[in-house]
Amino acid sequence: MKLLQIAFAFFLMPLLTSNDIQHEYYVSVTEVEYVKDQKSIQIISQIFIDDFEKLLRERYDVDIILAPDNKAEEINTYIKRYLEDKLQVKVNGQKLSFNYIGKEYKDDITYCYLEIENVSDVKTIEITNKVLFDILPAQQNIVRIKAFDVNKSFLLIPDNDECMLNFD
């Protein structure tokens, strides 16, 4: 019994009390959907809260905690600025700006909602997604593009951060 207590103290206790528990994978998911009848591209980007929080703190030198009702306006400003810098959408070769709708937190993920309005005659959609590449070299960004009857997924990494879907 004494041996079991010693084993618990030396091996399991540090694991249970560690404040620096990190997840094993560094992945974001960005869903891009062209809604033809609304002439809009709707984007939902899902980013782990702890990674996003760390990035915003380092990049903007601010003490940010991503949590509901915590400095929402200030946090939205930083998130919008960051996504405008790291997420790019081109339609038919032309770069388009998105509207930042807002964000919400579910479990350990930040959901960022974006929209591009007045989009018609879509022949190609090209996405550049560099989210978190600046602090996490192992980061991978999954991009799912859905338009017309096509649903395609891409895995983007720091050395290959662009994808394109052709509808012609």
Secondary structure, DSSP 8 states (H G I E B T S, - for coil): -HHHHHHIIIIIHHHHH-S----S--EEEEEEEEEGGGTEEEEEEEEEHHHHHHHHHHHHT------TTSSHHHHHHHHHHHHHHHEEEEETTEEE--EEEEEEEETTEEEEEEEE-S--S-SEEEEEE-TTTTT-TT-EEEEEEEETTEEEEEEEBTTB-EEEEE--
